[in-house]
């Protein structure tokens, strides 16, 4: 893990909402694409997700959890195939 990624993750540990550990399915949608992801944990303000391969995400995109909760989100950090998301708004 790079120092930059480590510093970004450490700064996010002072989060407003407590994370709930789950292991569920989700989707990231942008530009007519719908990409499956794995949700590792989620809070009211964001989520930690994974993809099978690293990918480039746009500045904002739609994130959908298996329970149907849908958010406009943005990537805050990346460590390999794992990404930290910040929810911008609930859809």
N, C-alpha and C positions, 0 to 999 in steps of 0.2 A: 504494500500500500504506500503510495507516495505521501510525502509530508503535507502537501497541499490538501489531498483528500482527507488525511488524518485530521488536519486542523479544521477543515470544514465540518467533518463529522463531530469532532469534539465541541465545536461552537454550537451545534444543534442539540447537544445533550441537555441544555438548559431550556427545554421545550415547555410550551404552555400547557399542553395536554399529555396525559400519560398514554404510552403506546399499549395497545392490546395485541399480544402475540396470537397470530392466527396462521394457518397454512391453507390458503385458499386460492381460487382462481380469480383472475381479473383480466381486464382488457385495457389497452391503450389505443386510442383512436385519433388519427390525424391524416390529412391529405388523402381521403378515400381509402385509408388502410385501417385495419383492425388487427392488432397484434396481441396474442395471448401472453399473459405474464403470471407469475406466482406472487402472491401477496404474503410476505413474511410477518409484517406487523402493520398496524394502522392506528391512527389517532384522529382526533377531530380536525387537526391541522395538516396531516400528511400521512405518508405511507412509505414503507421500505419494500421494494418489489425486485423481482429478478426476471431476466430473460434467458433463454438458452444460449444466445450469442449476444455479444455487445452490440449495441445499435445507437445510432445518432437520433436524438429526439429533437423536435422543434422547440422553440422557446415556450410555447404553451400548447397543451393538448388536452383531450378528454380522457379521464381515468374512470373506469367503471368497475366496481367491486361485484362479487358474485351475488350479493344480496340486492343488487340493483341501485345502490347508492352511486351517484354519478357526480363528478367534480371536474371543473377546469383546474388543471394542475401545471406545475413546472418542475423541472429537474433541479435539485439543489446540489447533489453530489453523485458521483459514480465511482464504484470500486469494482472493476472487472465487469461482471454481468449483473451486479447488484446496484440499484439506484435508490436514492432518497428523493421523495417527491414532497412538494409543498402544495397544499390545496389553496387555490386562489379564490374559488367560489364554488358553492354547491349548485348543481344544475337540476 
